[in-house]
Amino acid sequence: MEAVAAKSSSPAARLEGVNAPPQPSKMGGTLYRGREGMWSWVFHRITGVAIFFFLLVHVLDTALVRVSPEAYNAVIGAYKTPIMGLGEIGLVAAIGYHALNGLRIILIDFWSKGAKYQKPMFWGVIILWAVLLIGFVPRQLMHVFGGA
């Protein structure tokens, strides 16, 4: 009996490593670990803000037609430049990701197994988004640079 007591000198020595507090991550102690859920959240917020600012500018430039039709025509002329055509690709990419990820979020919230399948659904969103962009981008580039 005393031999057992000698082996385990203190309760702390016996429990070393058991229920130890988690060590801070390599990412500066952040709660997120850079997994699919975090990146989905980050991209959803970035695309949402980008779409908001696009809509704000769109409303303002459309309202310009009542103030000065000449200024409106100048703004619309600026939108026909190649740089704005490339910006339209970014806009379509943002809207597509935001919409598909929004459907994923709805499934996570309202489907009883949504949280269990959130990771495969994220990759499904990314794959579907990429397929849609593969169909859109070449046609848009032909329109921007080819005059089609």
LONU-30130 format. One record per residue: residue number from 0; residue in three letters; x, y, z of N, C-alpha, C in turn. Coordinates in nm, 3 decimals. Layout:
<rs>
<r nr="NUM" rest="Ala" n_east="X" n_north="Y" n_up="Z" ca_east="X" ca_north="Y" ca_up="Z" c_east="X" c_north="Y" c_up="Z"/>
...
</rs>
This chain:
<rs>
<r nr="0" rest="Met" n_east="0.082" n_north="-0.118" n_up="0.000" ca_east="0.000" ca_north="0.000" ca_up="0.000" c_east="0.087" c_north="0.124" c_up="0.000"/>
<r nr="1" rest="Glu" n_east="0.195" n_north="0.122" n_up="0.082" ca_east="0.283" ca_north="0.238" ca_up="0.088" c_east="0.362" c_north="0.252" c_up="-0.041"/>
<r nr="2" rest="Ala" n_east="0.385" n_north="0.141" n_up="-0.112" ca_east="0.455" ca_north="0.149" ca_up="-0.240" c_east="0.372" c_north="0.224" c_up="-0.342"/>
<r nr="3" rest="Val" n_east="0.242" n_north="0.204" n_up="-0.339" ca_east="0.152" ca_north="0.276" ca_up="-0.430" c_east="0.152" c_north="0.423" c_up="-0.395"/>
<r nr="4" rest="Ala" n_east="0.151" n_north="0.454" n_up="-0.267" ca_east="0.151" ca_north="0.594" ca_up="-0.224" c_east="0.281" c_north="0.662" c_up="-0.262"/>
<r nr="5" rest="Ala" n_east="0.391" n_north="0.589" n_up="-0.261" ca_east="0.520" ca_north="0.648" ca_up="-0.297" c_east="0.526" c_north="0.681" c_up="-0.445"/>
<r nr="6" rest="Lys" n_east="0.463" n_north="0.598" n_up="-0.529" ca_east="0.462" ca_north="0.624" ca_up="-0.673" c_east="0.384" c_north="0.749" c_up="-0.708"/>
<r nr="7" rest="Ser" n_east="0.276" n_north="0.771" n_up="-0.640" ca_east="0.193" ca_north="0.888" ca_up="-0.670" c_east="0.207" c_north="0.987" c_up="-0.557"/>
<r nr="8" rest="Ser" n_east="0.310" n_north="1.066" n_up="-0.563" ca_east="0.344" ca_north="1.155" ca_up="-0.453" c_east="0.242" c_north="1.266" c_up="-0.431"/>
<r nr="9" rest="Ser" n_east="0.184" n_north="1.320" n_up="-0.539" ca_east="0.088" ca_north="1.429" ca_up="-0.520" c_east="-0.025" c_north="1.415" c_up="-0.622"/>
<r nr="10" rest="Pro" n_east="-0.141" n_north="1.472" n_up="-0.590" ca_east="-0.252" ca_north="1.466" ca_up="-0.686" c_east="-0.216" c_north="1.533" c_up="-0.818"/>
<r nr="11" rest="Ala" n_east="-0.138" n_north="1.641" n_up="-0.814" ca_east="-0.101" ca_north="1.712" ca_up="-0.937" c_east="-0.015" c_north="1.624" c_up="-1.026"/>
<r nr="12" rest="Ala" n_east="0.075" n_north="1.547" n_up="-0.965" ca_east="0.161" ca_north="1.460" ca_up="-1.043" c_east="0.081" c_north="1.348" c_up="-1.109"/>
<r nr="13" rest="Arg" n_east="-0.021" n_north="1.300" n_up="-1.039" ca_east="-0.104" ca_north="1.193" ca_up="-1.096" c_east="-0.188" c_north="1.244" c_up="-1.211"/>
<r nr="14" rest="Leu" n_east="-0.231" n_north="1.370" n_up="-1.207" ca_east="-0.322" ca_north="1.423" ca_up="-1.307" c_east="-0.251" c_north="1.506" c_up="-1.414"/>
<r nr="15" rest="Glu" n_east="-0.120" n_north="1.502" n_up="-1.416" ca_east="-0.047" ca_north="1.582" ca_up="-1.514" c_east="-0.086" c_north="1.542" c_up="-1.655"/>
<r nr="16" rest="Gly" n_east="-0.127" n_north="1.639" n_up="-1.732" ca_east="-0.168" ca_north="1.614" ca_up="-1.870" c_east="-0.315" c_north="1.581" c_up="-1.884"/>
<r nr="17" rest="Val" n_east="-0.383" n_north="1.546" n_up="-1.776" ca_east="-0.525" ca_north="1.515" ca_up="-1.782" c_east="-0.602" c_north="1.643" c_up="-1.755"/>
<r nr="18" rest="Asn" n_east="-0.696" n_north="1.674" n_up="-1.840" ca_east="-0.775" ca_north="1.796" ca_up="-1.829" c_east="-0.689" c_north="1.922" c_up="-1.824"/>
<r nr="19" rest="Ala" n_east="-0.578" n_north="1.919" n_up="-1.893" ca_east="-0.492" ca_north="2.037" ca_up="-1.897" c_east="-0.562" c_north="2.145" c_up="-1.978"/>
<r nr="20" rest="Pro" n_east="-0.542" n_north="2.270" n_up="-1.940" ca_east="-0.607" ca_north="2.378" ca_up="-2.017" c_east="-0.552" c_north="2.379" c_up="-2.159"/>
<r nr="21" rest="Pro" n_east="-0.636" n_north="2.417" n_up="-2.254" ca_east="-0.590" ca_north="2.417" ca_up="-2.393" c_east="-0.478" c_north="2.519" c_up="-2.412"/>
<r nr="22" rest="Gln" n_east="-0.383" n_north="2.481" n_up="-2.493" ca_east="-0.272" ca_north="2.570" ca_up="-2.523" c_east="-0.317" c_north="2.671" c_up="-2.629"/>
<r nr="23" rest="Pro" n_east="-0.266" n_north="2.795" n_up="-2.620" ca_east="-0.303" ca_north="2.892" ca_up="-2.724" c_east="-0.259" c_north="2.843" c_up="-2.861"/>
<r nr="24" rest="Ser" n_east="-0.340" n_north="2.875" n_up="-2.960" ca_east="-0.307" ca_north="2.830" ca_up="-3.095" c_east="-0.194" c_north="2.912" c_up="-3.154"/>
<r nr="25" rest="Lys" n_east="-0.146" n_north="2.867" n_up="-3.267" ca_east="-0.040" ca_north="2.938" ca_up="-3.337" c_east="-0.092" c_north="3.067" c_up="-3.401"/>
<r nr="26" rest="Met" n_east="-0.224" n_north="3.083" n_up="-3.403" ca_east="-0.285" ca_north="3.199" ca_up="-3.468" c_east="-0.309" c_north="3.313" c_up="-3.369"/>
<r nr="27" rest="Gly" n_east="-0.227" n_north="3.326" n_up="-3.268" ca_east="-0.237" ca_north="3.439" ca_up="-3.176" c_east="-0.348" c_north="3.424" c_up="-3.074"/>
<r nr="28" rest="Gly" n_east="-0.387" n_north="3.304" n_up="-3.042" ca_east="-0.489" ca_north="3.284" ca_up="-2.940" c_east="-0.630" c_north="3.304" c_up="-2.990"/>
<r nr="29" rest="Thr" n_east="-0.650" n_north="3.311" n_up="-3.120" ca_east="-0.783" ca_north="3.331" ca_up="-3.174" c_east="-0.870" c_north="3.208" c_up="-3.149"/>
<r nr="30" rest="Leu" n_east="-0.998" n_north="3.230" n_up="-3.138" ca_east="-1.092" ca_north="3.121" ca_up="-3.117" c_east="-1.107" c_north="3.037" c_up="-3.243"/>
<r nr="31" rest="Tyr" n_east="-1.093" n_north="3.102" n_up="-3.358" ca_east="-1.107" ca_north="3.031" ca_up="-3.485" c_east="-0.977" c_north="2.963" c_up="-3.523"/>
<r nr="32" rest="Arg" n_east="-0.987" n_north="2.856" n_up="-3.595" ca_east="-0.869" ca_north="2.778" ca_up="-3.631" c_east="-0.845" c_north="2.776" c_up="-3.781"/>
<r nr="33" rest="Gly" n_east="-0.911" n_north="2.865" n_up="-3.854" ca_east="-0.889" ca_north="2.870" ca_up="-3.997" c_east="-0.956" c_north="2.758" c_up="-4.074"/>
<r nr="34" rest="Arg" n_east="-1.063" n_north="2.703" n_up="-4.021" ca_east="-1.131" ca_north="2.592" ca_up="-4.087" c_east="-1.242" c_north="2.647" c_up="-4.177"/>
<r nr="35" rest="Glu" n_east="-1.318" n_north="2.557" n_up="-4.236" ca_east="-1.419" ca_north="2.593" ca_up="-4.334" c_east="-1.523" c_north="2.690" c_up="-4.279"/>
<r nr="36" rest="Gly" n_east="-1.566" n_north="2.668" n_up="-4.155" ca_east="-1.667" ca_north="2.755" ca_up="-4.096" c_east="-1.620" c_north="2.898" c_up="-4.084"/>
<r nr="37" rest="Met" n_east="-1.495" n_north="2.917" n_up="-4.045" ca_east="-1.441" ca_north="3.053" ca_up="-4.031" c_east="-1.429" c_north="3.120" c_up="-4.168"/>
<r nr="38" rest="Trp" n_east="-1.374" n_north="3.049" n_up="-4.267" ca_east="-1.356" ca_north="3.110" ca_up="-4.398" c_east="-1.490" c_north="3.137" c_up="-4.464"/>
<r nr="39" rest="Ser" n_east="-1.586" n_north="3.051" n_up="-4.443" ca_east="-1.720" ca_north="3.075" ca_up="-4.495" c_east="-1.776" c_north="3.204" c_up="-4.438"/>
<r nr="40" rest="Trp" n_east="-1.759" n_north="3.223" n_up="-4.307" ca_east="-1.808" ca_north="3.344" ca_up="-4.239" c_east="-1.736" c_north="3.468" c_up="-4.292"/>
<r nr="41" rest="Val" n_east="-1.604" n_north="3.460" n_up="-4.305" ca_east="-1.525" ca_north="3.575" ca_up="-4.352" c_east="-1.567" c_north="3.613" c_up="-4.494"/>
<r nr="42" rest="Phe" n_east="-1.573" n_north="3.516" n_up="-4.585" ca_east="-1.610" ca_north="3.544" ca_up="-4.723" c_east="-1.753" c_north="3.596" c_up="-4.734"/>
<r nr="43" rest="His" n_east="-1.841" n_north="3.544" n_up="-4.651" ca_east="-1.980" ca_north="3.590" ca_up="-4.653" c_east="-1.989" c_north="3.737" c_up="-4.613"/>
<r nr="44" rest="Arg" n_east="-1.913" n_north="3.776" n_up="-4.510" ca_east="-1.913" ca_north="3.917" ca_up="-4.468" c_east="-1.849" c_north="4.008" c_up="-4.572"/>
<r nr="45" rest="Ile" n_east="-1.737" n_north="3.965" n_up="-4.629" ca_east="-1.669" ca_north="4.048" ca_up="-4.730" c_east="-1.759" c_north="4.066" c_up="-4.853"/>
<r nr="46" rest="Thr" n_east="-1.819" n_north="3.958" n_up="-4.900" ca_east="-1.906" ca_north="3.970" ca_up="-5.018" c_east="-2.030" c_north="4.052" c_up="-4.987"/>
<r nr="47" rest="Gly" n_east="-2.083" n_north="4.040" n_up="-4.865" ca_east="-2.199" ca_north="4.119" ca_up="-4.828" c_east="-2.169" c_north="4.268" c_up="-4.827"/>
<r nr="48" rest="Val" n_east="-2.055" n_north="4.306" n_up="-4.773" ca_east="-2.016" ca_north="4.448" ca_up="-4.769" c_east="-1.991" c_north="4.499" c_up="-4.911"/>
<r nr="49" rest="Ala" n_east="-1.925" n_north="4.419" n_up="-4.994" ca_east="-1.898" ca_north="4.459" ca_up="-5.132" c_east="-2.029" c_north="4.480" c_up="-5.209"/>
<r nr="50" rest="Ile" n_east="-2.123" n_north="4.390" n_up="-5.192" ca_east="-2.253" ca_north="4.403" ca_up="-5.260" c_east="-2.326" c_north="4.526" c_up="-5.209"/>
<r nr="51" rest="Phe" n_east="-2.320" n_north="4.553" n_up="-5.079" ca_east="-2.384" ca_north="4.673" ca_up="-5.024" c_east="-2.328" c_north="4.799" c_up="-5.090"/>
<r nr="52" rest="Phe" n_east="-2.196" n_north="4.810" n_up="-5.100" ca_east="-2.137" ca_north="4.930" ca_up="-5.159" c_east="-2.168" c_north="4.940" c_up="-5.308"/>
<r nr="53" rest="Phe" n_east="-2.174" n_north="4.827" n_up="-5.377" ca_east="-2.215" ca_north="4.832" ca_up="-5.517" c_east="-2.357" c_north="4.888" c_up="-5.528"/>
<r nr="54" rest="Leu" n_east="-2.447" n_north="4.837" n_up="-5.445" ca_east="-2.586" ca_north="4.885" ca_up="-5.452" c_east="-2.596" c_north="5.032" c_up="-5.417"/>
<r nr="55" rest="Leu" n_east="-2.517" n_north="5.077" n_up="-5.320" ca_east="-2.516" ca_north="5.219" ca_up="-5.285" c_east="-2.473" c_north="5.305" c_up="-5.404"/>
<r nr="56" rest="Val" n_east="-2.364" n_north="5.267" n_up="-5.468" ca_east="-2.316" ca_north="5.342" ca_up="-5.586" c_east="-2.418" c_north="5.333" c_up="-5.699"/>
<r nr="57" rest="His" n_east="-2.478" n_north="5.218" n_up="-5.718" ca_east="-2.576" ca_north="5.200" ca_up="-5.824" c_east="-2.697" c_north="5.292" c_up="-5.803"/>
<r nr="58" rest="Val" n_east="-2.746" n_north="5.301" n_up="-5.682" ca_east="-2.859" ca_north="5.389" ca_up="-5.654" c_east="-2.820" c_north="5.534" c_up="-5.678"/>
<r nr="59" rest="Leu" n_east="-2.700" n_north="5.572" n_up="-5.633" ca_east="-2.656" ca_north="5.711" ca_up="-5.651" c_east="-2.637" c_north="5.746" c_up="-5.798"/>
<r nr="60" rest="Asp" n_east="-2.574" n_north="5.657" n_up="-5.875" ca_east="-2.554" ca_north="5.692" ca_up="-6.016" c_east="-2.684" c_north="5.689" c_up="-6.095"/>
<r nr="61" rest="Thr" n_east="-2.777" n_north="5.605" n_up="-6.056" ca_east="-2.907" ca_north="5.604" ca_up="-6.123" c_east="-2.986" c_north="5.730" c_up="-6.088"/>
<r nr="62" rest="Ala" n_east="-2.974" n_north="5.777" n_up="-5.965" ca_east="-3.042" ca_north="5.900" ca_up="-5.924" c_east="-2.983" c_north="6.022" c_up="-5.996"/>
<r nr="63" rest="Leu" n_east="-2.862" n_north="6.010" n_up="-6.044" ca_east="-2.795" ca_north="6.120" ca_up="-6.113" c_east="-2.868" c_north="6.159" c_up="-6.242"/>
<r nr="64" rest="Val" n_east="-2.945" n_north="6.069" n_up="-6.300" ca_east="-3.017" ca_north="6.098" ca_up="-6.424" c_east="-3.117" c_north="6.212" c_up="-6.404"/>
<r nr="65" rest="Arg" n_east="-3.172" n_north="6.225" n_up="-6.285" ca_east="-3.269" ca_north="6.333" ca_up="-6.258" c_east="-3.198" c_north="6.466" c_up="-6.238"/>
<r nr="66" rest="Val" n_east="-3.075" n_north="6.461" n_up="-6.187" ca_east="-3.002" ca_north="6.584" ca_up="-6.159" c_east="-2.939" c_north="6.639" c_up="-6.288"/>
<r nr="67" rest="Ser" n_east="-2.869" n_north="6.552" n_up="-6.360" ca_east="-2.799" ca_north="6.596" ca_up="-6.481" c_east="-2.785" c_north="6.478" c_up="-6.576"/>
<r nr="68" rest="Pro" n_east="-2.867" n_north="6.475" n_up="-6.681" ca_east="-2.856" ca_north="6.364" ca_up="-6.777" c_east="-2.717" c_north="6.356" c_up="-6.841"/>
<r nr="69" rest="Glu" n_east="-2.650" n_north="6.468" n_up="-6.860" ca_east="-2.516" ca_north="6.465" ca_up="-6.919" c_east="-2.417" c_north="6.396" c_up="-6.825"/>
<r nr="70" rest="Ala" n_east="-2.425" n_north="6.428" n_up="-6.696" ca_east="-2.337" ca_north="6.364" ca_up="-6.598" c_east="-2.368" c_north="6.214" c_up="-6.590"/>
<r nr="71" rest="Tyr" n_east="-2.496" n_north="6.180" n_up="-6.598" ca_east="-2.534" ca_north="6.039" ca_up="-6.596" c_east="-2.473" c_north="5.966" c_up="-6.716"/>
<r nr="72" rest="Asn" n_east="-2.481" n_north="6.026" n_up="-6.834" ca_east="-2.424" ca_north="5.964" ca_up="-6.954" c_east="-2.273" c_north="5.948" c_up="-6.941"/>
<r nr="73" rest="Ala" n_east="-2.206" n_north="6.045" n_up="-6.877" ca_east="-2.062" ca_north="6.035" ca_up="-6.856" c_east="-2.028" c_north="5.919" c_up="-6.763"/>
<r nr="74" rest="Val" n_east="-2.107" n_north="5.903" n_up="-6.659" ca_east="-2.084" ca_north="5.792" ca_up="-6.565" c_east="-2.107" c_north="5.659" c_up="-6.634"/>
<r nr="75" rest="Ile" n_east="-2.213" n_north="5.649" n_up="-6.711" ca_east="-2.242" ca_north="5.525" ca_up="-6.783" c_east="-2.131" c_north="5.496" c_up="-6.885"/>
<r nr="76" rest="Gly" n_east="-2.077" n_north="5.600" n_up="-6.947" ca_east="-1.964" ca_north="5.583" ca_up="-7.039" c_east="-1.842" c_north="5.527" c_up="-6.967"/>
<r nr="77" rest="Ala" n_east="-1.820" n_north="5.572" n_up="-6.843" ca_east="-1.707" ca_north="5.521" ca_up="-6.765" c_east="-1.727" c_north="5.374" c_up="-6.730"/>
<r nr="78" rest="Tyr" n_east="-1.851" n_north="5.332" n_up="-6.716" ca_east="-1.879" ca_north="5.192" ca_up="-6.684" c_east="-1.851" c_north="5.098" c_up="-6.801"/>
<r nr="79" rest="Lys" n_east="-1.836" n_north="5.152" n_up="-6.920" ca_east="-1.812" ca_north="5.068" ca_up="-7.038" c_east="-1.664" c_north="5.043" c_up="-7.061"/>
<r nr="80" rest="Thr" n_east="-1.579" n_north="5.080" n_up="-6.968" ca_east="-1.435" ca_north="5.057" ca_up="-6.982" c_east="-1.401" c_north="4.913" c_up="-6.942"/>
<r nr="81" rest="Pro" n_east="-1.287" n_north="4.862" n_up="-6.993" ca_east="-1.247" ca_north="4.724" ca_up="-6.958" c_east="-1.229" c_north="4.702" c_up="-6.808"/>
<r nr="82" rest="Ile" n_east="-1.178" n_north="4.801" n_up="-6.736" ca_east="-1.157" ca_north="4.781" ca_up="-6.592" c_east="-1.291" c_north="4.759" c_up="-6.521"/>
<r nr="83" rest="Met" n_east="-1.395" n_north="4.827" n_up="-6.567" ca_east="-1.526" ca_north="4.805" ca_up="-6.506" c_east="-1.584" c_north="4.670" c_up="-6.548"/>
<r nr="84" rest="Gly" n_east="-1.549" n_north="4.625" n_up="-6.669" ca_east="-1.591" ca_north="4.491" ca_up="-6.712" c_east="-1.530" c_north="4.383" c_up="-6.624"/>
<r nr="85" rest="Leu" n_east="-1.405" n_north="4.403" n_up="-6.586" ca_east="-1.341" ca_north="4.310" ca_up="-6.492" c_east="-1.405" c_north="4.322" c_up="-6.353"/>
<r nr="86" rest="Gly" n_east="-1.443" n_north="4.443" n_up="-6.317" ca_east="-1.513" ca_north="4.463" ca_up="-6.190" c_east="-1.646" c_north="4.390" c_up="-6.187"/>
<r nr="87" rest="Glu" n_east="-1.711" n_north="4.381" n_up="-6.302" ca_east="-1.837" ca_north="4.306" ca_up="-6.310" c_east="-1.816" c_north="4.158" c_up="-6.281"/>
<r nr="88" rest="Ile" n_east="-1.700" n_north="4.106" n_up="-6.321" ca_east="-1.669" ca_north="3.966" ca_up="-6.287" c_east="-1.661" c_north="3.951" c_up="-6.136"/>
<r nr="89" rest="Gly" n_east="-1.595" n_north="4.045" n_up="-6.070" ca_east="-1.588" ca_north="4.043" ca_up="-5.924" c_east="-1.725" c_north="4.054" c_up="-5.860"/>
<r nr="90" rest="Leu" n_east="-1.810" n_north="4.139" n_up="-5.918" ca_east="-1.945" ca_north="4.155" ca_up="-5.865" c_east="-2.025" c_north="4.026" c_up="-5.878"/>
<r nr="91" rest="Val" n_east="-2.020" n_north="3.964" n_up="-5.995" ca_east="-2.093" ca_north="3.839" ca_up="-6.016" c_east="-2.038" c_north="3.729" c_up="-5.924"/>
<r nr="92" rest="Ala" n_east="-1.906" n_north="3.726" n_up="-5.907" ca_east="-1.846" ca_north="3.627" ca_up="-5.817" c_east="-1.894" c_north="3.650" c_up="-5.674"/>
<r nr="93" rest="Ala" n_east="-1.898" n_north="3.775" n_up="-5.630" ca_east="-1.943" ca_north="3.806" ca_up="-5.493" c_east="-2.090" c_north="3.770" c_up="-5.474"/>
<r nr="94" rest="Ile" n_east="-2.174" n_north="3.807" n_up="-5.570" ca_east="-2.317" ca_north="3.776" ca_up="-5.558" c_east="-2.340" c_north="3.625" c_up="-5.560"/>
<r nr="95" rest="Gly" n_east="-2.269" n_north="3.555" n_up="-5.648" ca_east="-2.286" ca_north="3.410" ca_up="-5.657" c_east="-2.246" c_north="3.341" c_up="-5.528"/>
<r nr="96" rest="Tyr" n_east="-2.128" n_north="3.375" n_up="-5.474" ca_east="-2.085" ca_north="3.312" ca_up="-5.348" c_east="-2.181" c_north="3.347" c_up="-5.236"/>
<r nr="97" rest="His" n_east="-2.218" n_north="3.475" n_up="-5.226" ca_east="-2.304" ca_north="3.519" ca_up="-5.116" c_east="-2.439" c_north="3.447" c_up="-5.121"/>
<r nr="98" rest="Ala" n_east="-2.494" n_north="3.432" n_up="-5.239" ca_east="-2.624" ca_north="3.364" ca_up="-5.253" c_east="-2.614" c_north="3.216" c_up="-5.217"/>
<r nr="99" rest="Leu" n_east="-2.514" n_north="3.148" n_up="-5.273" ca_east="-2.500" ca_north="3.005" ca_up="-5.245" c_east="-2.467" c_north="2.978" c_up="-5.099"/>
<r nr="100" rest="Asn" n_east="-2.381" n_north="3.060" n_up="-5.041" ca_east="-2.348" ca_north="3.042" ca_up="-4.899" c_east="-2.469" c_north="3.077" c_up="-4.811"/>
<r nr="101" rest="Gly" n_east="-2.549" n_north="3.172" n_up="-4.856" ca_east="-2.672" ca_north="3.203" ca_up="-4.782" c_east="-2.766" c_north="3.084" c_up="-4.776"/>
<r nr="102" rest="Leu" n_east="-2.777" n_north="3.011" n_up="-4.888" ca_east="-2.859" ca_north="2.889" ca_up="-4.887" c_east="-2.799" c_north="2.785" c_up="-4.794"/>
<r nr="103" rest="Arg" n_east="-2.667" n_north="2.775" n_up="-4.790" ca_east="-2.599" ca_north="2.684" ca_up="-4.698" c_east="-2.630" c_north="2.720" c_up="-4.553"/>
<r nr="104" rest="Ile" n_east="-2.628" n_north="2.849" n_up="-4.522" ca_east="-2.658" ca_north="2.895" ca_up="-4.386" c_east="-2.802" c_north="2.861" c_up="-4.349"/>
<r nr="105" rest="Ile" n_east="-2.894" n_north="2.878" n_up="-4.444" ca_east="-3.034" ca_north="2.843" ca_up="-4.418" c_east="-3.044" c_north="2.694" c_up="-4.387"/>
<r nr="106" rest="Leu" n_east="-2.974" n_north="2.610" n_up="-4.462" ca_east="-2.977" ca_north="2.465" ca_up="-4.435" c_east="-2.919" c_north="2.434" c_up="-4.297"/>
<r nr="107" rest="Ile" n_east="-2.810" n_north="2.500" n_up="-4.260" ca_east="-2.751" ca_north="2.476" ca_up="-4.128" c_east="-2.849" c_north="2.515" c_up="-4.018"/>
<r nr="108" rest="Asp" n_east="-2.920" n_north="2.625" n_up="-4.038" ca_east="-3.012" ca_north="2.674" ca_up="-3.935" c_east="-3.141" c_north="2.594" c_up="-3.925"/>
<r nr="109" rest="Phe" n_east="-3.195" n_north="2.551" n_up="-4.039" ca_east="-3.328" ca_north="2.493" ca_up="-4.037" c_east="-3.335" c_north="2.343" c_up="-4.064"/>
<r nr="110" rest="Trp" n_east="-3.225" n_north="2.280" n_up="-4.101" ca_east="-3.221" ca_north="2.136" ca_up="-4.123" c_east="-3.160" c_north="2.074" c_up="-4.000"/>
<r nr="111" rest="Ser" n_east="-3.223" n_north="1.972" n_up="-3.945" ca_east="-3.176" ca_north="1.913" ca_up="-3.820" c_east="-3.034" c_north="1.857" c_up="-3.831"/>
<r nr="112" rest="Lys" n_east="-2.992" n_north="1.816" n_up="-3.950" ca_east="-2.857" ca_north="1.764" ca_up="-3.968" c_east="-2.763" c_north="1.865" c_up="-4.032"/>
<r nr="113" rest="Gly" n_east="-2.806" n_north="1.990" n_up="-4.041" ca_east="-2.728" ca_north="2.092" ca_up="-4.110" c_east="-2.591" c_north="2.115" c_up="-4.049"/>
<r nr="114" rest="Ala" n_east="-2.584" n_north="2.121" n_up="-3.917" ca_east="-2.455" ca_north="2.146" ca_up="-3.852" c_east="-2.359" c_north="2.029" c_up="-3.874"/>
<r nr="115" rest="Lys" n_east="-2.414" n_north="1.910" n_up="-3.879" ca_east="-2.331" ca_north="1.791" ca_up="-3.900" c_east="-2.266" c_north="1.793" c_up="-4.039"/>
<r nr="116" rest="Tyr" n_east="-2.339" n_north="1.845" n_up="-4.137" ca_east="-2.291" ca_north="1.843" ca_up="-4.275" c_east="-2.243" c_north="1.979" c_up="-4.324"/>
<r nr="117" rest="Gln" n_east="-2.212" n_north="2.071" n_up="-4.231" ca_east="-2.174" ca_north="2.205" ca_up="-4.273" c_east="-2.045" c_north="2.206" c_up="-4.354"/>
<r nr="118" rest="Lys" n_east="-1.949" n_north="2.120" n_up="-4.321" ca_east="-1.821" ca_north="2.117" ca_up="-4.395" c_east="-1.841" c_north="2.069" c_up="-4.539"/>
<r nr="119" rest="Pro" n_east="-1.908" n_north="1.955" n_up="-4.563" ca_east="-1.930" ca_north="1.915" ca_up="-4.703" c_east="-2.016" c_north="2.016" c_up="-4.779"/>
<r nr="120" rest="Met" n_east="-2.110" n_north="2.079" n_up="-4.709" ca_east="-2.191" ca_north="2.180" ca_up="-4.778" c_east="-2.106" c_north="2.299" c_up="-4.818"/>
<r nr="121" rest="Phe" n_east="-2.007" n_north="2.336" n_up="-4.736" ca_east="-1.917" ca_north="2.446" ca_up="-4.773" c_east="-1.844" c_north="2.412" c_up="-4.902"/>
<r nr="122" rest="Trp" n_east="-1.788" n_north="2.291" n_up="-4.909" ca_east="-1.716" ca_north="2.252" ca_up="-5.030" c_east="-1.810" c_north="2.239" c_up="-5.149"/>
<r nr="123" rest="Gly" n_east="-1.933" n_north="2.200" n_up="-5.124" ca_east="-2.033" ca_north="2.198" ca_up="-5.231" c_east="-2.060" c_north="2.337" c_up="-5.285"/>
<r nr="124" rest="Val" n_east="-2.069" n_north="2.435" n_up="-5.194" ca_east="-2.087" ca_north="2.574" ca_up="-5.235" c_east="-1.969" c_north="2.620" c_up="-5.320"/>
<r nr="125" rest="Ile" n_east="-1.848" n_north="2.590" n_up="-5.275" ca_east="-1.728" ca_north="2.633" ca_up="-5.348" c_east="-1.725" c_north="2.569" c_up="-5.488"/>
<r nr="126" rest="Ile" n_east="-1.757" n_north="2.441" n_up="-5.496" ca_east="-1.753" ca_north="2.373" ca_up="-5.626" c_east="-1.861" c_north="2.428" c_up="-5.719"/>
<r nr="127" rest="Leu" n_east="-1.983" n_north="2.444" n_up="-5.670" ca_east="-2.091" ca_north="2.497" ca_up="-5.752" c_east="-2.060" c_north="2.640" c_up="-5.795"/>
<r nr="128" rest="Trp" n_east="-2.006" n_north="2.720" n_up="-5.704" ca_east="-1.968" ca_north="2.858" ca_up="-5.734" c_east="-1.862" c_north="2.861" c_up="-5.845"/>
<r nr="129" rest="Ala" n_east="-1.761" n_north="2.773" n_up="-5.835" ca_east="-1.656" ca_north="2.768" ca_up="-5.936" c_east="-1.712" c_north="2.726" c_up="-6.071"/>
<r nr="130" rest="Val" n_east="-1.803" n_north="2.629" n_up="-6.073" ca_east="-1.864" ca_north="2.585" ca_up="-6.199" c_east="-1.942" c_north="2.699" c_up="-6.263"/>
<r nr="131" rest="Leu" n_east="-2.016" n_north="2.773" n_up="-6.182" ca_east="-2.092" ca_north="2.886" ca_up="-6.236" c_east="-1.999" c_north="2.994" c_up="-6.291"/>
<r nr="132" rest="Leu" n_east="-1.890" n_north="3.020" n_up="-6.221" ca_east="-1.794" ca_north="3.120" ca_up="-6.270" c_east="-1.723" c_north="3.073" c_up="-6.396"/>
<r nr="133" rest="Ile" n_east="-1.694" n_north="2.943" n_up="-6.406" ca_east="-1.631" ca_north="2.890" ca_up="-6.526" c_east="-1.721" c_north="2.913" c_up="-6.647"/>
<r nr="134" rest="Gly" n_east="-1.851" n_north="2.909" n_up="-6.625" ca_east="-1.945" ca_north="2.937" ca_up="-6.734" c_east="-1.958" c_north="3.085" c_up="-6.765"/>
<r nr="135" rest="Phe" n_east="-1.938" n_north="3.171" n_up="-6.667" ca_east="-1.959" ca_north="3.315" ca_up="-6.686" c_east="-1.835" c_north="3.390" c_up="-6.732"/>
<r nr="136" rest="Val" n_east="-1.722" n_north="3.362" n_up="-6.670" ca_east="-1.602" ca_north="3.443" ca_up="-6.691" c_east="-1.556" c_north="3.446" c_up="-6.838"/>
<r nr="137" rest="Pro" n_east="-1.546" n_north="3.333" n_up="-6.908" ca_east="-1.501" ca_north="3.342" ca_up="-7.047" c_east="-1.593" c_north="3.429" c_up="-7.134"/>
<r nr="138" rest="Arg" n_east="-1.721" n_north="3.416" n_up="-7.115" ca_east="-1.817" ca_north="3.496" ca_up="-7.194" c_east="-1.801" c_north="3.644" c_up="-7.160"/>
<r nr="139" rest="Gln" n_east="-1.783" n_north="3.675" n_up="-7.033" ca_east="-1.766" ca_north="3.815" ca_up="-6.993" c_east="-1.635" c_north="3.871" c_up="-7.049"/>
<r nr="140" rest="Leu" n_east="-1.528" n_north="3.793" n_up="-7.045" ca_east="-1.401" ca_north="3.840" ca_up="-7.101" c_east="-1.411" c_north="3.863" c_up="-7.251"/>
<r nr="141" rest="Met" n_east="-1.485" n_north="3.777" n_up="-7.322" ca_east="-1.506" ca_north="3.800" ca_up="-7.465" c_east="-1.583" c_north="3.929" c_up="-7.487"/>
<r nr="142" rest="His" n_east="-1.679" n_north="3.955" n_up="-7.400" ca_east="-1.760" ca_north="4.077" ca_up="-7.412" c_east="-1.673" c_north="4.200" c_up="-7.383"/>
<r nr="143" rest="Val" n_east="-1.590" n_north="4.192" n_up="-7.280" ca_east="-1.508" ca_north="4.308" ca_up="-7.240" c_east="-1.398" c_north="4.336" c_up="-7.342"/>
<r nr="144" rest="Phe" n_east="-1.328" n_north="4.232" n_up="-7.387" ca_east="-1.210" ca_north="4.254" ca_up="-7.470" c_east="-1.233" c_north="4.224" c_up="-7.619"/>
<r nr="145" rest="Gly" n_east="-1.339" n_north="4.151" n_up="-7.649" ca_east="-1.361" ca_north="4.112" ca_up="-7.787" c_east="-1.471" c_north="4.191" c_up="-7.857"/>
<r nr="146" rest="Gly" n_east="-1.544" n_north="4.267" n_up="-7.782" ca_east="-1.651" ca_north="4.346" ca_up="-7.841" c_east="-1.772" c_north="4.264" c_up="-7.880"/>
<r nr="147" rest="Ala" n_east="-1.785" n_north="4.144" n_up="-7.825" ca_east="-1.897" ca_north="4.056" ca_up="-7.860" c_east="-2.026" c_north="4.104" c_up="-7.800"/>
</rs>
